Amino acid sequence: MNQFKPKIVGLFCNWCSYRASDLAGTSRLKYASNVKIIRVMCSGRVDERLVLKAFALGADGVLVCGCHPGECHYNKGNLNARRRITGLKPFLEAIGIGKDRLRLEWISASEGPKVAEVVNSFTQTIKQLGPSPFNRRQNEH
């Protein structure tokens, strides 16, 4: 039997989350390799179109990580990300992808272990959900 290996896109802010992923790597923390991390300058730069494009291109899940509220290098960028992600979840539910395939986390530069924990947790969630319904429909044609 072929075990499902989720494809997950991680959109990590340059200043905190991406640096925490570097710390996790240099600390040799073990975590799932399913998340392909893309560095963005700020989680506030992640808009609905970017998330939807990730799903359209085959992602089974999208993980957005930014600075903790109040610590954003661009003042309120992470609050914009929270507003966008919160608003996008009902739409993902309505179109059949599901709200649980999109996750937002706050991770500071010093929280390497949290990167490993979040990546492993989200990978497990996506494994339980199975392949994205969007991908299953695409593969039927």
ChimeraX attribute file (.defattr): number of C-alpha atoms within 10 A of each C-alpha:
attribute: neighborCount
match mode: 1-to-1
recipient: residues
	/A:1	3
	/A:2	4
	/A:3	6
	/A:4	11
	/A:5	14
	/A:6	23
	/A:7	22
	/A:8	25
	/A:9	22
	/A:10	23
	/A:11	27
	/A:12	29
	/A:13	30
	/A:14	20
	/A:15	20
	/A:16	27
	/A:17	31
	/A:18	27
	/A:19	21
	/A:20	24
	/A:21	25
	/A:22	16
	/A:23	18
	/A:24	21
	/A:25	16
	/A:26	10
	/A:27	11
	/A:28	11
	/A:29	14
	/A:30	12
	/A:31	18
	/A:32	14
	/A:33	14
	/A:34	17
	/A:35	21
	/A:36	14
	/A:37	17
	/A:38	14
	/A:39	17
	/A:40	20
	/A:41	19
	/A:42	25
	/A:43	30
	/A:44	23
	/A:45	15
	/A:46	23
	/A:47	15
	/A:48	14
	/A:49	10
	/A:50	13
	/A:51	20
	/A:52	14
	/A:53	11
	/A:54	17
	/A:55	24
	/A:56	14
	/A:57	10
	/A:58	18
	/A:59	22
	/A:60	26
	/A:61	30
	/A:62	25
	/A:63	22
	/A:64	25
	/A:65	30
	/A:66	31
	/A:67	27
	/A:68	16
	/A:69	14
	/A:70	12
	/A:71	15
	/A:72	20
	/A:73	15
	/A:74	13
	/A:75	11
	/A:76	16
	/A:77	22
	/A:78	27
	/A:79	18
	/A:80	16
	/A:81	22
	/A:82	21
	/A:83	13
	/A:84	15
	/A:85	20
	/A:86	15
	/A:87	12
	/A:88	19
	/A:89	18
	/A:90	13
	/A:91	13
	/A:92	17
	/A:93	13
	/A:94	11
	/A:95	11
	/A:96	12
	/A:97	20
	/A:98	17
	/A:99	18
	/A:100	15
	/A:101	22
	/A:102	23
	/A:103	17
	/A:104	20
	/A:105	17
	/A:106	21
	/A:107	25
	/A:108	23
	/A:109	21
	/A:110	16
	/A:111	17
	/A:112	24
	/A:113	19
	/A:114	18
	/A:115	28
	/A:116	18
	/A:117	15
	/A:118	20
	/A:119	20
	/A:120	17
	/A:121	14
	/A:122	22
	/A:123	25
	/A:124	14
	/A:125	15
	/A:126	22
	/A:127	17
	/A:128	11
	/A:129	16
	/A:130	14
	/A:131	19
	/A:132	22
	/A:133	16
	/A:134	17
	/A:135	16
	/A:136	12
	/A:137	9
	/A:138	11
	/A:139	8
	/A:140	6
	/A:141	5
